[in-house]
């Protein structure tokens, strides 16, 4: 099964940088065409990994309420 990737831009990517698996599931965009469109510090992020991390982030936030 092939992985799908989504683009996550700055500053949203800050939520993921310190999460386990970041280095294996994210790739900094460094192609000029993509940089022109999305800007520096944008990443391709594995969609499945992002979804799992989002669930953890939001469930932790919910429990703090």
N, C-alpha and C positions, 0 to 999 in steps of 0.2 A: 504494500500500500504506500502510495506517495504522500508525502506531507504537503500540506497547504501552508503558505506563509502570508501574513498580513503585514502591512507597513504601519509601524508605530513611530510617531514623530515626537520630538522634544516639545513640551516637557513631560508628556505622558510616559515616555520610556523610563523616566526616573523611578516609577513605581515597580519596575521589573529588574533593574540593574543588580540589586542585591539579593535577588531570589535564586534559590538553588536551581541549577540547570540553565541559567542565563547564557553562559558561554557555549553550551551545546545546542541551544535552540534559537539563538539570535545572531544576526550578521549585520554589521554596520554597512550602510549603503555608501559606496564610495565611487560609483560611476557618475560621471559628469551629467549625463542626461537625467538620471534619477535625482541627483543633488539639486539640479535646477528646479525640479518639480516639488521635491519634498524637503529640501534643506539639509544642512549639516546635522549630525547627531540623530538621524532617522535610521531605523533598523527594520530589516526583514525579521519577523518573529513567527516561529512555528505556532500556527493557530490553535492546535490541540493543547500545547503547553501553556499558551497564554490563557486559554479558557480555564484550565485547572488552577493557574495562579490567581486569576480573577475571582474564582469561587472562594479561594482561601482569603484573599484580601477583603472581599465583601462580607464574608461570614464573620471575620474578625471585627470588622467595622460595625456590623449589626449587633454583635454581642457587647460592644462597648456602650451602646445606647441605653 
